[in-house]
Every structure is written in C-alpha cells, then in structure tokens.
C-alpha cells in the first residue's frame, strides 16, 4: 500500500554521522529532520528510538529505494569485525559508532566528487544545490521559502552535456565546470556506460571510470565506494593522508607510495568502510 511515511527499524545506526560525513552533499538538517532528495523522491528523515522515521512529500509504493540508499540492511557488526585491531581504528569506531556507507546513484556521485576538488563540504553543498536548481527537474515546492530546501532532481548527464561551460561556471564551480561538462558529454555520448561498471571487478571498474576526463584515482574510488558498493575501494584525500600519517606513522614521514601500500594491505576486505570511519573521526577531532 502506498504511504507517505514509514519507520525503518534499524539499530546501531547514526543518521547524522552518515549523512554529514562527506559522502553525499544534498542533505540539510532543519531542527531534528534531515531533508534530502534521492532520485525523484524528496524525503525527510528523523532518528527515533525505534530506528529511522521517513516522510516523503508524495505517496510511495515501494520504499526499497530508501533501504538501499541508507544501507539499513547492512550487518554493521560483521563489517566492523573485519577491521584491524589497533588503537587508531578502535578510537575511530568508538567515536563514530553507527556510521554507515550510503549507496548513491553513480552519476550524481561522480558529478558531485568532480565538483569537490579542493573544496570544503559546505562549499560543495552550495555548488551542488545551485546545479540542481538551475538544471534539475523541479519535484515540488514544499519548503521553497527556505534556501536549504530546494526540491529538484539531480540533473542528468544529458542535461549537463547540453549546457555551456559558462552556464556551469555560474553555479560557482569555477574550473571544475570544464571537467564536469566533459565527463557529462562522454557519458551522454555513450563512451562510458555507468550501469555497465557494475558488472566489472574493482580493478576493471576503477580503470573504466578513470577513462573519463578529470577523474583520477581518488574520485574513482569515491564513486566505487559510495555508489557501487566496492568496499575494498579506499579513497585517499588530504584527511586520509593526515589520518594515516598521524595515527599510523607518527614518528616518521611516510611517502605517498608507502601510505597507499599500507592502506591496501592493512584494513581488510571492508577497507573503504574503515576509511570512512577514519575520515569522519579526523574531521570530528578537528572541530
């Protein structure tokens, strides 16, 4: 039966940490609710003792999209059980208990991380919001008076491909406009099949994504981890470099090659999950 709200009965889930840990950039907290758009669904989420209460701005027949996005069915205890037993990882788990990885739309995730280069999370959110407002399909008018509650679908690769670089730059993305535009055109023209990436192994999927203009190893790993569910993907950015250096190599400066080799071998089959715990832990420490 269609309904406009649902309770997702999940335990050991920190909704705020999950939505605010730099994985996705379309979630805004208003009082006790998190407002966001998943595909064509505008939803409001609230953590309650029984789990996560969700309200949609329309009737929903099938809520599987939300279970999938929030990864509520993940056995988080089993994932944490594969982490290395060391003090930095134990401290990160204790500080970020309940943090989950999201499962996002590949194009939205890819475009968002192309726009993330050298930007802080609050700036990325602003750029993505402008991009959606100017190029995305409007889904509703609820909350239109609040600037953080713009209800638009994320623009398709085809819509972005039809834009000019100047139009994209007007969304305050600067030099990133060129990379986003070229990637959108390559996808719109069929030079990369984002759905086909799902059929590849990690190495093949990473290589395929890196064929896109402006997509290096870090962006590819973010997309593989946050959109495709490759838990072995381990994105290395400034925060993770700092975490590995300070927490695991405090007495000597490790080279980038050494850090990469350490990351590839130390954190186990769910290394990407471990990366996100370390990433959020370092951000929390810096506040």
C-alpha positions in Angstrom: 0.0 0.0 0.0 1.3 3.5 -0.9 2.2 5.6 2.1 3.8 9.0 2.7 5.8 7.8 5.7 7.5 4.8 7.1 9.6 3.6 10.0 12.8 1.8 9.1 13.5 -0.5 12.1 17.3 -0.3 12.3 19.7 -0.4 15.3 23.2 0.8 15.7 22.7 3.5 13.0 23.9 7.1 13.4 21.9 9.0 10.8 23.6 12.4 11.4 27.1 10.9 11.1 26.1 9.0 8.0 24.5 12.0 6.2 27.1 14.5 7.3 30.3 12.6 6.8 31.3 13.8 3.3 29.7 11.0 1.3 26.8 12.9 -0.2 26.1 16.7 -0.5 22.3 17.1 -0.8 21.3 16.7 2.9 20.4 19.6 5.1 19.4 19.4 8.8 16.4 21.5 9.8 15.8 21.2 13.5 15.5 17.4 14.1 14.9 16.4 10.5 17.3 15.7 7.6 15.9 16.9 4.2 17.2 15.4 1.0 16.4 14.1 -2.5 17.0 10.5 -3.6 16.3 10.2 -7.3 12.9 11.7 -7.7 11.9 11.3 -4.0 12.1 14.2 -1.6 12.3 12.8 1.9 12.7 13.9 5.5 14.4 11.6 7.9 14.4 11.6 11.7 16.3 9.4 14.1 13.9 7.8 16.6 14.5 5.2 19.3 12.9 2.5 17.1 15.0 3.4 14.0 14.6 6.0 11.3 11.3 7.7 10.6 10.9 8.8 7.0 8.4 11.1 5.4 8.1 11.7 1.7 6.4 14.7 0.0 4.3 12.2 -2.0 2.8 8.7 -1.7 5.4 6.0 -2.1 4.6 2.5 -3.3 8.0 0.8 -2.7 10.4 2.1 0.0 13.2 -0.2 -1.1 15.0 2.8 -2.6 15.4 4.2 0.9 16.6 1.0 2.4 19.1 0.7 -0.4 20.3 4.3 -0.1 20.7 4.2 3.6 22.0 0.6 3.6 19.8 -0.2 6.6 20.2 -4.0 6.0 24.0 -4.0 6.3 25.3 -6.2 9.1 27.5 -3.4 10.6 28.8 -5.7 13.4 30.1 -8.1 10.8 31.8 -5.2 8.9 33.4 -3.8 12.0 34.6 -7.3 12.9 36.9 -7.3 9.8 38.7 -4.1 10.9 42.2 -4.3 12.2 42.6 -4.4 15.9 44.7 -1.4 16.6 44.2 1.8 18.7 43.5 4.2 15.9 40.8 2.0 14.4 39.3 1.3 17.8 39.2 5.0 18.6 37.6 5.8 15.3 34.9 3.1 15.9 34.2 4.4 19.3 33.9 8.0 18.1 31.8 7.1 15.0 29.6 4.2 16.2 26.7 3.7 13.9 28.3 5.3 10.8 27.2 3.6 7.6 28.2 3.9 3.9 25.5 5.2 1.6 24.6 3.7 -1.8 24.1 6.5 -4.2 23.3 7.0 -7.9 26.5 6.6 -9.8 26.1 9.7 -12.0 25.1 12.0 -9.1 28.0 10.6 -7.0 30.5 11.0 -9.8 29.4 14.6 -10.7 29.5 15.6 -7.0 33.0 14.4 -6.5 34.2 16.0 -9.7 32.9 19.3 -8.1 34.6 18.5 -4.8 38.1 19.2 -5.9 39.9 21.5 -3.4 36.5 22.5 -1.9 35.2 22.1 1.7 32.0 20.2 2.2 29.9 23.3 2.9 31.1 24.8 -0.5 30.4 21.5 -2.3 26.8 21.6 -1.0 26.3 25.1 -2.2 27.6 24.3 -5.7 25.5 21.1 -6.0 22.4 23.0 -4.8 22.8 25.7 -7.5 23.5 23.0 -10.1 20.2 21.2 -9.2 18.2 24.4 -9.0 19.3 25.6 -12.5 19.5 22.3 -14.4 17.5 19.7 -12.4 13.8 19.0 -12.8 11.6 20.6 -10.1 9.9 18.0 -8.0 7.8 20.2 -5.7 7.5 23.5 -4.0 7.4 22.3 -0.3 9.8 24.4 1.8 10.6 26.7 -1.2 10.9 29.7 1.2 13.8 28.0 2.9 17.0 28.2 0.8 18.2 24.8 2.1 15.1 23.0 0.9 15.2 23.3 -2.8 13.4 20.3 -4.2 15.0 19.4 -7.5 16.1 16.2 -9.0 19.8 15.9 -9.7 20.3 16.9 -13.4 21.0 14.1 -15.8 24.3 13.8 -17.7 22.4 14.6 -20.9 21.1 17.9 -19.4 24.6 18.9 -18.2 26.1 17.9 -21.6 23.7 20.3 -23.3 24.9 23.2 -21.1 27.7 25.6 -21.8 30.8 25.9 -19.7 29.8 29.5 -18.8 26.4 28.3 -17.6 28.0 25.8 -15.3 30.5 28.3 -14.1 27.6 30.4 -13.0 26.9 27.7 -10.4 30.2 28.8 -8.6 32.1 25.7 -9.6 35.0 27.6 -11.3 37.5 25.5 -13.2 35.6 22.3 -12.3 32.9 23.2 -14.9 35.2 22.0 -17.7 35.7 18.6 -16.1 32.0 18.2 -15.3 31.0 19.2 -18.8 33.4 16.8 -20.5 32.5 13.9 -18.3 28.8 14.5 -18.9 29.3 14.6 -22.6 31.4 11.4 -22.6 28.6 9.7 -20.7 25.8 11.2 -22.7 27.5 10.1 -25.9 27.8 6.5 -24.6 31.6 6.4 -24.3 31.1 5.1 -20.7 28.2 3.0 -19.5 27.8 3.7 -15.8 25.5 0.8 -15.4 28.0 -1.5 -17.1 30.6 -0.6 -14.5 28.6 -2.7 -12.0 29.5 -5.9 -13.9 33.2 -5.3 -13.6 35.6 -6.2 -10.8 37.2 -3.5 -8.7 40.3 -3.1 -10.8 38.3 -3.0 -14.1 35.7 -0.7 -12.7 38.4 1.7 -11.5 40.2 1.7 -14.8 36.9 2.3 -16.7 36.0 5.3 -14.5 39.4 6.8 -14.9 39.0 7.0 -18.6 36.7 9.9 -18.0 38.2 13.4 -18.3 39.2 14.7 -14.9 38.6 11.5 -13.0 41.7 10.3 -11.1 42.1 7.5 -8.6 40.6 9.4 -5.7 37.4 10.3 -7.4 37.1 6.9 -9.0 37.5 5.3 -5.5 34.8 7.6 -4.0 32.3 6.6 -6.7 33.2 2.9 -6.4 32.7 3.0 -2.7 29.7 5.3 -2.3 27.8 4.4 -5.4 28.7 0.9 -6.5 29.4 -0.7 -3.1 33.0 -1.8 -3.7 34.0 -1.9 -0.1 37.7 -2.5 -1.0 37.9 1.0 -2.6 40.0 3.2 -0.3 39.9 6.9 -1.4 42.9 8.8 -0.3 42.5 12.6 0.2 44.1 15.2 2.5 42.1 14.0 5.5 43.0 10.3 5.0 46.7 11.2 4.3 46.7 13.1 7.6 44.9 10.2 9.4 47.4 7.6 8.2 50.4 9.8 8.8 49.4 10.9 12.3 47.8 7.7 13.6 50.0 5.1 12.0 53.3 6.8 11.2 53.6 9.4 13.9 57.4 9.2 14.2 58.4 9.3 10.5 57.1 10.8 7.3 55.8 8.1 5.1 55.8 8.5 1.3 52.6 8.5 -0.7 53.6 5.1 -2.1 54.1 3.7 1.4 50.8 5.1 2.6 49.0 3.6 -0.4 50.6 0.2 0.1 49.7 0.3 3.8 46.1 1.2 3.1 45.8 -1.6 0.5 47.0 -4.3 2.9 46.1 -3.2 6.5 42.4 -2.6 6.6 40.9 -5.8 5.3 38.0 -6.6 2.9 36.0 -3.6 4.0 38.8 -1.1 3.8 36.5 1.5 2.3 34.3 1.3 5.4 37.4 1.7 7.6 38.5 4.7 5.5 35.2 6.4 6.2 35.5 5.9 9.9 39.0 7.4 9.9 37.8 10.2 7.7 34.9 11.2 9.9 37.0 10.7 13.1 39.7 13.1 11.9 37.0 15.7 10.9 35.4 15.4 14.4 38.8 15.8 16.1 39.5 18.9 14.1 36.3 20.7 15.2 
